[in-house]
Amino acid sequence: MKTLIKLKIGRNTYDITEEDQVMDNGSTVQLLTQSKEQSSWGRKPIPRLPKKAIKEISLFRRVEQEHGYGERVSIFSLKNKDES
């Protein structure tokens, strides 16, 4: 899968593709499908996007995904704005 953008989150750099899912709950934006952090109790923490990364992903089109987290939560993937 082709990398759309590279995001620096904390000490790690993530290659974001159209397959990755991002969650926006109104107060935090998180990358759901990747984690390079150390696991804690068998679970890897979900990376939170800093303001700079949120600004960078706003240049892409959001493709909303179905989910069961409620109305106020948005789960989406990214596509180039010029692609349909």
N, C-alpha and C positions, 0 to 999 in steps of 0.2 A: 504494500500500500504506500502511496506517495505521501511524503511529509508535507503538510500544509504550512506549518509554522513550528519553530522551536521556541519553547517557553522556559524561562529560568524561574524555577520555583524553589526558594530556599537555596540549598547548595547544589541542587540537581537541575539538569536540563532535560526536558521532555520533548520528544518528537511527536507532535500532534497530527493525527491523520483523520480522515473522514469517519473512521470506525470508532474513535474515542468518544466517550460520553462525558458531558459536563453538567453539573447540577447548580442551579441558582435558586436559593430559597429566600431571596430578598435581602439577606444580610451577609451571606457568604457564597462565594462561587468556588466549587471544588471540582477537581478532575477525578472522575469515578473509576476510570478504566486502567489507570497506571499508578504505581507507587514505587519509588526507589528508596523509601525510608526503611529503617530497621523495623522488623516486626515486633509487636509487643503482645505477648500472650497469644501468639499464633495468628494475629490479625495485623495487617499492614495499615498504617494510618493513611487517610485520604488527603492528598495534597490540596491545600487552599491556595487559590490564585491571588497574588498581590495585585494592587491597583494597576500597575504597569501592564501585567499580563491580561487583565480584564480589558484594558484599553486596546491591546493588540488583537484580542479575539473579536472585538467589536467591528473589525474590518472585514469579517467573514459573515456569511449568511447563516442564521441559526435554523436547523432542521429539528423541529420538536419531536420528541419521542413519547410514546404512551408509557404511563407509569401509574403506580398506585399510592403515591406520596401525598396526594391532596392537590387542591386547586392552586395554592400559592407557590408550589414548587415547580420549577421548569427543568426538565431533563432534555438536553439537546446535543446534537453533533454539529460539526462545522462543515461548510462547503464554501468554495470560492464564490464570490458574489456574481461572477459572470457565467457560472454554470447553472443549469436548470435542474 
